[in-house]
């Protein structure tokens, strides 16, 4: 076995002489055997089970453990001198010990499963307004925004006109407080406390209660990444400290006595959100579920898009391989059960990076909008502080300096949202993207400052509806809308649906704005209720237009919600979209798809996605006979008002000549479609006998371009005759080329 001094000399970052001096005497060795870490004892032959353990991994591990053994007192002394509480010091030292023990908080892919089927906000009934009087709003206000070159609280940046983030936050609160005694608090850091207090001079009512408004989080020393000693940076001593993440909120609520005082004053619920997220407003539906479910914590989550690939995601913990193998599934084949957890980017092993960035696998991210039941939280925290997962965040010692950020340090942090795995009964709630408007860089700030956003009546930022001519960057990209009766992976019977999977996503990856409109045959868990409702007359019937929306793979999927679609599919959708699965079509298919086409046109014209509808300037693709009335409806609206749809181009894609969409011409059909009879006359055949309409003829006659998967209409003279029958893949390429031409 290698002798003690030789091994110690191999331990990078450890003073060999100091270590050997401490260990050379018998008494000292006995003390070390009792108190020193296992790795240290094994290196000196005091643990025979680990003799001969001299690889580079053991050297690195020994360096870490020696770091804790010899530097723990230095960290304690540094925090005591800074005035940190004994509870905070004990809490942070536990994190440091885990760090020295080799923990980096890594969450391996093999230990988790994707989260699935969160409850949707639109399915929740609101609480009464009186519940606001039992609620505390806590804004996390500890960040400086060093990535944006700031040296003050990010919340004090002007975000709209002369209004800062903090202006809008305070005005939201004061508006509610006019009717309900809702409590307002800020979770400040040592870097933001003074600036924020000075800012509040413009709000005397807030400043007068500053001691009950401001809650100060702890200061954590940075760790030298090489030696595991306290980082020292004489050029800027404040750079030696950092906030410990927002996970210490739970500890601070208890040790400061704040949690007990809030409960004594009658407050039962707390809403916590980042100060730079102006989409995070108090929502009575979230409060309603928190009140009724008795859950200790609710986390608002959104669907991950391509832009969210490198951000953290929600997952479920699997305790063992058997549990993962035997994991239960619901009727839709989605996994259920297992504790929820978060995995941040700093917790990902290199080998798991591909899975981490797979937004189709791990589909939800934490908005950091958190709702807490204070009574339940107190019960849990009485048992001791939450042992939140460690996050080892590597940075330069002075990240605010672009010229010299200094040597590498480790910021030992925890995340508030990680408590979802430690609070039994905690839930995730799927919310629309409008509740998540973060500002992490100057580009995002510029968007909020621009013309696309305006300040709403309740002091939240809302997207301003815009015409295509005023939408930014629209000259350099295409707006494409695909109207289709099926769209993989949500619904498909073959090439018709498969074409609507690959082509829209490929266009989105090129930077185009793309929407797919399809019926809502099933309760697609990715989709959320848009809140759009409108009634239309269809002959003797009145039907409601209602849409769900999902953003997947960079594409806006809009699902037309009606009993004619969802109510007709008893189990799986495949093979049952148009009939009972026994070669018998549904008797009301003509009415179903007339309604679908009218709904699709309304969605293009009126449904605001990202703040404004697709509307003018779009290229609309009607995918086969089911949506072939769309070109005719757009043409009719344009004939009534030439300014409407003036910049819109329409394409018809026919898939199979065997299916023409032929239906009887009934007396009330013009009223069903909501159009002038002359339009139906133009697609009516068999007039001498039993008249019928051909929807494929509508697609031909009223579109600007035809693309055919087969030689469906070669003899019509209205569409180009392909030299040979094309596959749908070939047709997709021609469709893409036609889209570019039309745009």
C-alpha positions in Angstrom: 0.0 0.0 0.0 1.2 3.5 -0.8 2.4 5.3 2.3 0.5 8.2 3.9 2.7 11.0 2.8 2.9 9.8 -0.8 -0.9 9.6 -1.1 -1.4 13.0 0.5 1.0 14.5 -2.0 -1.2 13.2 -4.7 -4.3 14.9 -3.3 -4.6 18.1 -5.4 -5.6 21.2 -3.5 -4.7 19.8 0.0 -1.8 21.1 2.0 0.3 17.9 2.4 2.4 19.1 5.3 -0.6 20.3 7.2 -2.4 17.0 6.8 0.6 14.9 7.7 1.3 17.1 10.8 -2.3 16.4 12.0 -2.0 12.6 11.4 1.6 11.7 12.5 0.9 11.1 16.2 -0.9 8.0 17.5 -3.4 10.1 19.4 -4.2 12.1 16.4 -4.6 8.9 14.3 -7.1 7.5 16.9 -9.0 10.7 16.7 -8.9 10.6 12.9 -10.1 7.0 12.9 -13.1 8.1 14.8 -13.9 11.4 13.2 -12.4 11.5 9.7 -14.3 10.5 6.6 -14.1 6.9 5.5 -12.1 7.7 2.4 -9.4 9.5 4.5 -9.1 6.5 6.9 -8.8 4.0 4.0 -6.0 6.0 2.5 -3.9 5.4 5.6 -4.6 1.7 5.8 -7.0 2.0 8.8 -9.7 0.3 6.9 -8.5 -3.0 5.5 -11.6 -3.4 3.3 -10.3 -0.5 1.1 -6.5 -1.2 1.0 -4.9 -0.7 -2.4 -7.6 1.8 -3.4 -5.4 4.3 -5.3 -7.1 5.1 -8.6 -7.6 8.7 -9.8 -11.3 8.5 -8.7 -10.2 7.7 -5.1 -7.7 10.5 -5.1 -10.4 13.0 -6.2 -12.9 11.6 -3.7 -10.3 11.9 -1.0 -9.6 15.5 -1.9 -13.3 16.3 -1.5 -13.7 14.5 1.8 -10.4 16.0 3.1 -11.9 19.3 2.0 -14.8 18.9 4.3 -12.7 17.5 7.2 -10.3 20.4 7.1 -12.3 23.3 5.8 -15.7 22.9 7.5 -14.6 25.1 10.4 -13.5 27.8 7.9 -16.9 27.9 6.3 -18.7 28.0 9.7 -16.5 30.8 10.9 -17.0 32.8 7.7 -20.8 32.5 7.9 -20.8 33.3 11.7 -18.8 36.5 11.0 -21.4 37.4 8.3 -24.2 37.1 10.8 -25.9 33.9 9.4 -28.2 32.1 11.9 -27.1 28.8 13.4 -30.0 27.1 11.6 -28.9 28.4 8.2 -25.3 27.4 8.9 -26.3 23.9 9.8 -28.5 23.6 6.8 -25.8 24.8 4.4 -23.1 22.7 6.0 -25.2 19.6 5.3 -25.2 20.6 1.6 -21.5 21.2 1.7 -20.9 17.8 3.3 -22.9 16.2 0.5 -20.9 18.1 -2.1 -17.6 16.9 -0.5 -19.0 13.4 -0.4 -19.1 13.4 -4.2 -22.7 14.4 -4.7 -23.4 16.8 -7.5 -27.2 16.2 -7.3 -27.1 14.2 -10.6 -30.5 12.7 -11.5 -29.9 9.7 -13.8 -32.4 8.9 -16.6 -32.6 5.3 -15.3 -34.0 6.5 -12.0 -36.9 8.5 -13.5 -39.9 8.3 -15.8 -41.6 11.1 -17.7 -44.3 12.9 -15.9 -47.7 12.5 -17.6 -51.3 13.6 -17.4 -51.2 16.6 -15.1 -54.5 18.2 -14.2 -55.3 21.1 -16.5 -56.0 24.6 -15.1 -59.1 24.9 -17.4 -60.7 21.9 -15.6 -60.5 23.6 -12.2 -63.3 25.5 -10.5 -62.3 28.9 -8.9 -62.3 29.7 -5.3 -64.4 32.5 -4.0 -62.9 36.0 -4.0 -62.9 35.9 -0.2 -60.0 33.4 -0.4 -57.7 36.2 -1.5 -58.0 37.6 2.0 -56.3 34.4 3.3 -53.5 34.5 0.7 -49.9 35.8 0.7 -48.2 36.7 -2.5 -44.4 36.2 -2.2 -42.2 37.4 -5.0 -38.7 36.0 -5.3 -36.5 39.1 -5.6 -33.0 37.9 -5.0 -31.6 38.0 -8.5 -29.3 40.7 -10.0 -29.4 39.5 -13.5 -25.7 39.3 -14.0 -26.2 37.7 -17.4 -27.7 40.9 -18.5 -24.8 43.0 -17.2 -26.8 44.3 -14.1 -25.5 45.2 -10.7 -28.9 45.8 -9.1 -32.1 43.9 -8.6 -33.5 42.8 -12.0 -37.0 43.7 -10.8 -36.1 47.4 -10.9 -35.5 47.3 -14.7 -38.0 49.3 -16.8 -40.0 46.7 -18.7 -42.8 48.7 -20.3 -42.9 52.5 -20.8 -41.7 53.9 -17.5 -43.0 50.9 -15.5 -40.5 48.5 -13.9 -41.2 44.8 -13.0 -41.7 45.9 -9.4 -44.1 48.7 -10.4 -46.4 46.3 -12.1 -46.1 43.7 -9.3 -47.0 46.3 -6.6 -49.8 47.8 -8.6 -51.3 44.3 -9.1 -51.3 43.7 -5.4 -52.6 47.1 -4.5 -55.5 46.7 -6.9 -56.5 43.4 -5.2 -56.0 44.9 -1.7 -58.6 47.5 -2.4 -61.2 44.7 -2.0 -59.4 41.9 -0.1 -56.7 42.1 2.6 -54.2 40.0 0.6 -50.7 40.0 2.0 -47.6 41.1 -0.1 -44.1 39.9 0.6 -40.7 39.9 -1.1 -37.9 37.3 -0.7 -34.9 39.5 -1.0 -31.2 38.7 -1.1 -28.3 40.6 0.4 -27.7 42.0 -3.1 -31.2 43.3 -3.6 -32.5 44.4 -0.2 -31.1 47.9 -0.1 -32.0 48.8 -3.8 -35.5 47.5 -3.4 -36.2 49.3 -0.1 -35.0 52.5 -1.7 -37.3 52.0 -4.7 -40.3 51.5 -2.4 -40.2 55.2 -1.4 -42.6 55.7 -4.3 -45.0 53.4 -2.5 -45.2 54.7 1.0 -47.9 52.1 2.0 -45.4 49.3 1.2 -42.4 51.0 2.7 -44.3 51.7 6.0 -44.7 47.9 6.5 -41.2 47.0 5.2 -40.3 44.8 8.1 -43.3 42.6 7.4 -42.9 42.8 3.6 -39.2 41.9 3.2 -38.0 38.5 4.1 -34.2 38.1 3.7 -32.7 34.9 2.5 -29.3 33.6 3.7 -25.9 34.3 2.3 -23.9 31.2 1.1 -20.2 31.2 0.7 -18.9 30.1 -2.7 -16.7 27.0 -2.8 -13.3 26.9 -4.6 -13.9 24.2 -7.2 -10.2 23.0 -7.0 -9.6 23.0 -3.2 -13.1 22.9 -1.8 -12.0 25.8 0.5 -14.0 29.0 0.9 -13.5 31.1 -2.2 -11.4 34.2 -1.7 -11.5 37.2 -4.1 -9.9 40.3 -2.5 -10.6 42.4 -5.6 -14.3 42.1 -4.8 -15.1 40.5 -1.5 -18.9 40.5 -2.2 -18.2 38.1 -5.1 -17.3 35.4 -2.5 -21.0 35.1 -1.6 -24.1 34.1 -3.4 -27.8 33.3 -2.7 -28.3 29.6 -1.9 -31.0 29.3 -4.6 -34.6 29.8 -3.5 -34.9 26.4 -1.8 -34.0 27.9 1.6 -37.4 29.7 1.6 -38.9 26.9 3.6 -36.1 27.1 6.2 -36.4 30.9 6.4 -40.1 30.9 6.8 -39.7 28.7 9.9 -36.5 30.2 11.5 -37.7 33.8 11.1 -41.0 33.0 12.7 -42.8 34.2 9.6 -44.7 31.0 9.0 -46.1 31.0 12.5 -47.1 34.7 12.4 -48.8 34.3 9.0 -50.9 31.5 10.3 -51.7 33.4 13.5 -52.9 36.3 11.4 -55.3 34.1 9.4 -53.3 33.5 6.2 -53.6 29.9 4.9 -52.2 30.0 1.4 -49.1 31.4 -0.3 -48.4 32.1 -4.0 -44.6 32.2 -4.8 -43.3 33.4 -8.2 -40.2 35.0 -9.7 -40.3 38.8 -9.8 -39.3 38.8 -13.5 -42.3 36.7 -14.5 -45.1 39.1 -15.3 -47.3 36.3 -16.5 -47.6 35.1 -12.9 -50.7 36.6 -11.4 -53.0 35.4 -8.6 -55.4 32.9 -10.1 -58.6 31.9 -8.2 -58.7 28.5 -10.0 -55.3 27.6 -8.5 -56.5 28.8 -5.1 -59.7 26.8 -5.5 -57.8 23.6 -6.1 -55.3 24.3 -3.3 -58.2 24.8 -0.9 -60.3 21.8 -2.0 -57.5 19.3 -2.5 -55.6 20.0 0.8 -52.4 19.4 -1.2 -49.4 21.0 0.5 -48.0 22.3 -2.8 -49.1 23.0 -6.3 -46.6 23.6 -9.1 -47.7 25.3 -12.4 -46.1 23.6 -15.3 -46.1 24.3 -19.1 -45.5 22.1 -22.1 -41.9 22.2 -23.3 -41.2 23.4 -26.8 -38.0 23.3 -28.8 -36.9 26.5 -27.2 -37.1 24.8 -23.8 -34.9 21.8 -24.6 -32.0 22.9 -22.4 -34.2 23.9 -19.5 -35.2 21.7 -16.6 -38.2 19.4 -16.7 -40.7 17.6 -14.5 -40.3 13.8 -14.0 -41.4 11.0 -11.7 -39.0 9.2 -9.3 -38.7 5.4 -9.6 -37.3 3.8 -6.5 -36.2 0.6 -8.1 -36.0 -1.3 -11.5 -39.0 -3.5 -10.6 -41.1 -0.4 -10.0 -40.1 1.0 -13.3 -40.8 -2.3 -15.1 -44.2 -2.7 -13.5 -45.2 0.9 -13.7 -48.9 1.3 -14.2 -50.5 2.9 -17.3 -53.8 4.6 -17.8 -56.3 4.0 -20.6 -54.2 6.1 -23.0 -51.0 4.2 -22.3 -49.5 6.9 -20.2 -47.5 6.0 -17.1 -49.0 7.0 -13.8 -47.8 6.9 -10.1 -44.4 7.7 -8.6 -43.3 10.8 -6.8 -42.9 13.9 -8.9 -39.5 15.5 -9.0 -37.6 18.2 -11.0 -34.4 17.7 -13.0 -32.5 20.9 -13.7 -29.7 21.2 -16.4 -27.0 21.2 -13.7 -28.3 17.8 -12.5 -27.9 16.0 -15.9 -25.1 13.4 -16.6 -23.5 13.8 -20.0 -24.8 10.4 -21.1 -28.4 11.5 -20.3 -28.2 14.8 -22.2 -30.1 13.4 -25.2 -33.0 12.2 -23.1 -33.0 15.4 -21.1 -33.4 17.5 -24.2 -36.1 15.3 -25.7 -39.2 17.4 -25.3 -41.4 14.7 -26.7 -40.3 12.4 -23.8 -40.1 14.9 -20.9 -42.9 17.2 -21.9 -43.3 19.6 -18.9 -41.2 22.3 -17.3 -41.6 24.1 -14.0 -42.7 27.7 -14.3 -41.6 28.3 -10.7 -45.1 29.5 -9.9 -45.7 27.6 -6.7 -48.8 27.5 -4.4 -48.4 26.5 -0.8 -50.9 25.4 1.9 -49.3 27.0 4.9 -51.0 24.8 7.5 -49.9 21.6 5.7 -46.4 23.0 5.3 -46.1 23.8 9.0 -47.1 20.2 9.9 -44.3 18.8 7.6 -41.6 21.3 8.6 -42.2 20.6 12.3 -40.4 17.3 11.6 -37.3 19.2 10.4 -35.9 21.1 7.4 -36.6 19.7 3.9 -33.5 17.8 2.6 -33.7 19.3 -0.9 -31.6 17.9 -3.7 -28.2 19.5 -4.1 -27.5 21.6 -7.1 -23.7 22.2 -7.7 -23.7 25.3 -10.0 -20.2 25.9 -11.5 -19.3 29.5 -12.4 -16.5 32.0 -12.3 -16.1 33.6 -8.9 -17.2 37.0 -10.4 -19.6 36.3 -13.2 -20.5 39.9 -13.5 -17.0 40.6 -14.9 -16.7 39.8 -18.6 -13.0 40.7 -18.6 -12.0 38.5 -15.7 -14.6 36.3 -14.1 -11.9 34.6 -12.1 -11.3 31.0 -11.0 -14.0 28.4 -11.0 -16.2 28.1 -8.0 -19.2 26.0 -7.0 -22.3 27.7 -5.9 -24.1 25.3 -3.6 -27.8 25.7 -4.2 -31.2 24.2 -3.9 -34.4 24.8 -5.8 -37.8 25.6 -4.2 -39.7 23.5 -6.8 -37.7 20.4 -5.8 -39.8 20.3 -2.7 -42.5 18.6 -4.9 -40.7 15.3 -4.3 -40.6 15.8 -0.5 -44.2 17.0 0.2 -46.6 14.1 0.1 -49.7 15.0 -2.0 -48.0 17.7 -4.0 -49.4 18.1 -7.5 -48.5 19.6 -10.9 -51.0 21.7 -12.7 -50.8 22.3 -16.5 -51.2 26.0 -17.3 -51.1 28.0 -20.6 -47.9 29.6 -21.7 -49.4 33.0 -21.0 -48.6 32.4 -17.3 -44.9 32.2 -18.0 -43.2 35.3 -19.4 -39.7 35.2 -18.0 -36.9 37.6 -18.7 -33.5 35.9 -18.6 -31.7 38.0 -21.2 -31.8 41.3 -23.0 -33.5 39.8 -26.1 -36.5 38.7 -24.0 -36.6 42.1 -22.4 -36.7 43.7 -25.8 -39.7 41.7 -26.8 -41.7 42.8 -23.8 -40.7 46.4 -24.3 -41.8 46.2 -27.9 -45.2 46.8 -29.6 -46.3 43.2 -29.2 -47.2 43.6 -25.5 -49.3 46.0 -23.7 -50.2 46.5 -20.0 -53.6 44.9 -19.2 -56.3 46.2 -16.9 -54.9 44.2 -14.0 -51.3 45.3 -14.6 -50.3 42.1 -16.3 -48.6 42.1 -19.7 -50.8 40.8 -22.5 -50.0 40.2 -26.2 -51.6 42.9 -28.4 -53.5 41.5 -31.4 -51.8 42.6 -34.6 -52.3 42.5 -38.3 -49.8 40.5 -40.4 -48.2 43.8 -41.6 -47.3 44.8 -38.1 -46.1 41.4 -36.8 -42.3 41.4 -36.3 -40.1 39.3 -38.7 -43.1 38.1 -40.8 -41.5 39.2 -44.0 -38.7 36.7 -43.6 -40.9 33.7 -42.7 -44.0 32.0 -43.7 -47.3 31.5 -41.9 -48.7 28.1 -42.8 -52.0 26.7 -41.6 -52.9 23.0 -42.3 -56.6 22.1 -41.9 -56.9 18.4 -41.7 -59.3 15.7 -40.4 -56.4 13.8 -38.9 -52.9 14.7 -37.7 -50.3 12.2 -36.4 -49.4 11.5 -33.7 -52.8 12.6 -32.3 -55.0 10.9 -34.9 -54.3 9.0 -38.1 -55.6 6.3 -40.3 -52.7 6.4 -42.8 -50.8 8.8 -45.1 -53.4 11.6 -44.6 -52.5 11.9 -40.9 -48.9 11.0 -41.3 -48.3 13.8 -43.7 -49.5 16.3 -41.1 -46.8 15.1 -38.7 -43.6 15.4 -40.7 -44.3 18.4 -43.0 -45.5 21.0 -40.4 -42.7 20.2 -37.9 -40.1 20.4 -40.7 -41.4 23.8 -41.6 -41.4 24.9 -38.0 -37.7 23.9 -37.7 -36.9 26.2 -40.5 -38.3 29.1 -38.5 -41.8 29.3 -40.0 -45.0 29.9 -38.0 -47.1 26.8 -38.4 -50.6 25.8 -37.2 -52.4 22.5 -37.7 -56.2 22.4 -37.1 -57.8 19.1 -36.5 -60.8 17.6 -34.7 -60.5 16.8 -31.0 -61.3 13.1 -31.2 -59.7 12.3 -27.8 -58.7 14.1 -24.6 -55.2 14.9 -25.7 -53.3 15.6 -22.5 -50.9 18.0 -24.2 -53.7 20.4 -25.1 -55.2 23.1 -22.9 -58.4 25.0 -23.2 -58.0 28.3 -25.1 -61.1 29.7 -23.5 -62.4 30.7 -27.0 -66.2 30.2 -27.3 -68.4 31.4 -30.1 -71.9 30.3 -31.3 -72.7 29.9 -35.0 -76.0 29.0 -36.8 -75.9 25.9 -39.1 -79.4 25.7 -40.7 -81.8 24.8 -37.9 -78.9 24.0 -35.5 -76.8 26.2 -33.3 -73.3 25.0 -32.7 -70.6 26.2 -30.4 -67.0 26.8 -31.6 -64.5 25.8 -29.0 -60.8 25.1 -29.3 -58.0 23.4 -27.4 -54.3 24.1 -28.1 -51.0 22.4 -27.8 -47.6 23.6 -28.8 -45.5 20.5 -29.9 -42.4 20.4 -31.9 -42.6 24.1 -32.7 -46.1 23.7 -34.2 -49.4 25.2 -32.9 -51.9 22.3 -32.8 -55.5 23.5 -32.6 -58.2 21.0 -31.8 -61.8 21.7 -32.7 -63.8 20.6 -29.6 -67.4 19.3 -30.3 -69.5 16.3 -29.3 -69.6 15.3 -33.0 -65.9 14.3 -32.7 -65.1 13.5 -29.1 -68.4 11.8 -28.4 -68.3 9.5 -31.4 -65.0 7.8 -30.6 -65.6 5.1 -27.9 -62.1 3.9 -27.5 -59.0 4.3 -29.7 -59.3 6.7 -32.6 -57.6 4.7 -35.3 -60.1 3.4 -37.8 -63.0 5.1 -36.1 -62.7 8.7 -37.2 -65.2 8.5 -40.0 -67.4 5.5 -39.1 -67.9 2.6 -36.8 -65.0 0.6 -38.0 -67.1 -1.7 -40.2 -66.9 0.2 -43.5 -70.0 2.2 -42.5 -69.6 6.0 -42.4 -71.3 8.1 -39.8 -74.6 9.4 -41.2 -73.8 12.9 -40.1 -70.3 13.1 -41.7 -71.5 15.9 -44.1 -72.6 18.0 -41.2 -69.6 17.1 -39.0 -67.1 18.3 -41.6 -69.1 21.3 -42.7 -68.9 22.3 -39.0 -65.2 21.5 -38.9 -64.5 23.7 -41.9 -66.4 26.6 -40.5 -64.6 26.2 -37.2 -61.2 26.1 -38.9 -61.9 29.4 -40.8 -62.9 31.0 -37.5 -59.8 29.7 -35.8 -57.5 31.1 -38.5 -59.3 34.5 -38.5 -60.0 35.0 -34.7 -58.1 32.6 -32.4 -55.2 34.5 -30.8 -52.1 32.2 -30.4 -49.1 34.0 -28.9 -51.2 37.1 -28.7 -52.5 37.4 -32.3 -54.4 35.1 -34.8 -52.8 33.7 -37.9 -55.3 35.5 -40.1 -54.1 37.7 -42.9 -51.0 36.7 -44.8 -51.3 32.9 -44.1 -51.0 30.1 -46.6 -53.8 27.7 -45.8 -53.6 24.1 -46.8 -56.9 22.1 -47.0 -55.9 18.5 -46.5 -58.2 16.3 -48.6 -62.0 16.4 -49.0 -62.8 16.7 -45.2 -61.4 20.3 -45.3 -62.0 21.1 -48.9 -64.8 23.5 -48.1 -62.2 25.8 -46.5 -61.1 27.3 -49.8 -64.7 28.0 -50.8 -65.5 29.6 -47.4 -62.4 31.9 -47.6 -63.2 32.8 -51.2 -66.8 33.7 -50.2 -65.7 35.9 -47.3 -63.2 37.6 -49.6 -65.9 38.3 -52.2 -68.1 40.0 -49.6 -65.2 42.1 -48.3 -62.2 42.3 -50.7 -59.9 43.5 -47.8 -60.6 40.3 -45.9 -58.2 37.5 -46.7 -56.6 39.7 -49.3 -53.1 38.5 -48.5 -54.1 34.9 -47.9 -53.3 32.0 -50.3 -55.1 28.7 -50.3 -53.9 25.3 -51.4 -55.8 22.0 -51.8 -54.1 18.7 -51.2 -56.0 15.7 -52.6 -54.9 12.3 -51.4 -57.1 9.6 -53.1 -59.4 9.9 -56.1 -61.6 7.2 -54.7 -62.8 9.6 -52.0 -64.5 12.7 -53.5 -66.5 13.9 -50.5 -69.8 13.5 -52.4 -72.9 14.3 -50.4 -76.6 15.0 -51.2 -77.5 18.6 -52.0 -80.2 19.2 -49.3 -82.4 22.3 -49.3 -80.8 23.8 -46.2 -77.2 23.1 -47.1 -76.4 26.7 -48.0 -77.5 27.7 -44.4 -75.4 24.9 -43.0 -72.3 26.2 -44.6 -73.3 29.8 -44.1 -72.7 30.7 -47.7 -74.5 32.0 -50.8 -76.3 29.3 -52.8 -74.3 30.2 -55.9 -71.2 28.7 -54.3 -72.9 25.4 -53.8 -74.3 25.5 -57.3 -70.7 25.6 -58.6 -69.9 22.2 -57.0 -73.3 20.5 -57.5 -73.6 17.6 -59.9 -76.3 15.2 -61.0 -78.8 18.0 -61.1 -81.3 16.2 -63.3 -81.6 13.3 -60.9 -80.5 13.4 -57.3 -78.2 16.4 -56.9 -75.1 16.0 -54.9 -72.1 18.2 -54.1 -68.5 17.3 -54.5 -66.2 18.7 -51.8 -63.2 17.8 -53.8 -64.5 20.1 -56.6 -64.7 22.9 -54.0 -61.0 22.4 -53.2 -60.1 22.4 -56.9 -62.2 25.4 -57.9 -61.5 27.8 -55.1 -57.9 27.2 -54.2 -54.8 28.9 -55.6 -52.9 25.7 -56.0 -53.6 21.9 -56.2 -51.3 19.1 -55.0 -52.3 15.5 -55.6 -51.0 12.4 -54.0 -52.7 10.4 -56.9 -53.9 11.4 -60.3 -57.2 12.1 -58.7 -58.4 15.0 -60.8 -56.1 14.9 -63.8 -59.0 15.2 -66.2 -60.5 18.3 -64.5 -58.3 20.8 -66.2 -58.1 22.8 -62.9 -55.1 21.1 -61.5 -51.7 20.2 -63.0 -51.5 16.6 -64.2 -48.6 14.8 -62.5 -46.5 12.6 -64.8 -47.1 9.6 -62.6 -48.9 8.7 -59.5 -47.0 10.2 -56.4 -46.6 8.8 -53.0 -47.7 11.1 -50.1 -44.0 11.7 -49.3 -43.4 13.0 -52.9 -46.6 15.0 -52.6 -45.4 16.5 -49.3 -42.3 17.7 -51.1 -44.4 19.2 -53.8 -46.7 20.7 -51.2 -43.7 22.3 -49.5 -42.5 23.7 -52.8 -45.9 25.1 -53.6 -46.1 26.7 -50.2 -42.8 28.5 -50.8 -44.1 29.6 -54.2 -47.4 30.9 -52.8 -45.7 32.8 -50.0 
